[in-house]
Amino acid sequence: MLDSVWEVALNEATAAYAIERSHHVQEADQANARAAVALEEAEQARGRFADQERQVALLTEQVQRLSAQLDRAQAQNEEIRGELRKVMNQHQQQGQRHAIELEPADDASGRAGALCADACGRARSASSGAPGGE
């Protein structure tokens, strides 16, 4: 009878152990599956990170090219502005010289017009017989 009690107890302990072991195996399998998923996600993240690093490197290179291009354009802009100032100064000086050159001609035509008007007035006076004529 003692043997049968021990046999029942041993069977129950073996069954309990099998159930517990099955539960732990199942948890281990789930943990391995989660680890595999996490590893796959880490690999994908590593790939995305490498892609982003390449994109950053390309963008950095592009920024450097565009900065150099902007520097050249700004230098060219300053050069053109200098040329424009030079041409505008030349134009202004030419306009001033032209105005100075025209002053004597304006004075001469003004004096000639005054002399002509004076002479015409005397001629009319003389032809009408008015006193004060020659």
Secondary structure, 3 states (H helix, E strand, C coil): CHHHHHHHHHHHHHHHHHHHHHHHHHHHHHHHHHHHHHHHHHHHHHHHHHHHHHHHHHHHHHHHHHHHHHHHHHHHHHHHHHHHHHHHHHHHHHHHHHHHHHHHHHHHHHHHHHHHHHHHHHHHHHHCCCCCCC
